[in-house]
Amino acid sequence: MTQAYRCYLLDEDHHIAAVEVIECHDDGDAKRRAEEILAAQPVFSGAELWDRDRRVDVHSSTEPPSAD
C-alpha cells in the first residue's frame, strides 16, 4: 500500500516555489523520490518532504543526499 507525501520545492530564499504529491511505500522511498525530483529540477535550491503534518526530511541541493 502506498501513501501520499508532499514534496515542497524551495527557491533560493527557502520559500515554497512548487509542490509535487508523490505516492510512495514508506519514508525511505519518499526521500529517494524527493531527491530525484530535486536533482531533475536544478532551478530549485532544496526540498521539504511531508507526510500530512509530519516533516519527514529536508534536503538542500547543495548538500549530499542522506544515507537513509
VENZIJO-V942090 format. One record per residue. N is the residue number from 1. OMEGA is omega in whole degrees, -180 to 180 (* if undefined). Layout:
N_OMEGA ; N_OMEGA
//
This chain:
1_179 ; 2_176 ; 3_-178 ; 4_173 ; 5_174 ; 6_178 ; 7_180 ; 8_179 ; 9_-171 ; 10_175 ; 11_-176 ; 12_176 ; 13_-180 ; 14_174 ; 15_179 ; 16_-180 ; 17_-180 ; 18_177 ; 19_173 ; 20_174 ; 21_-178 ; 22_178 ; 23_-177 ; 24_-179 ; 25_-177 ; 26_-178 ; 27_-179 ; 28_178 ; 29_-180 ; 30_178 ; 31_179 ; 32_-180 ; 33_178 ; 34_178 ; 35_177 ; 36_180 ; 37_-179 ; 38_-180 ; 39_-178 ; 40_-177 ; 41_-174 ; 42_177 ; 43_180 ; 44_-177 ; 45_179 ; 46_180 ; 47_170 ; 48_-179 ; 49_-177 ; 50_170 ; 51_-172 ; 52_-179 ; 53_-179 ; 54_176 ; 55_-176 ; 56_-174 ; 57_171 ; 58_-178 ; 59_176 ; 60_180 ; 61_180 ; 62_178 ; 63_-179 ; 64_179 ; 65_179 ; 66_-178 ; 67_-178 ; 68_*
//
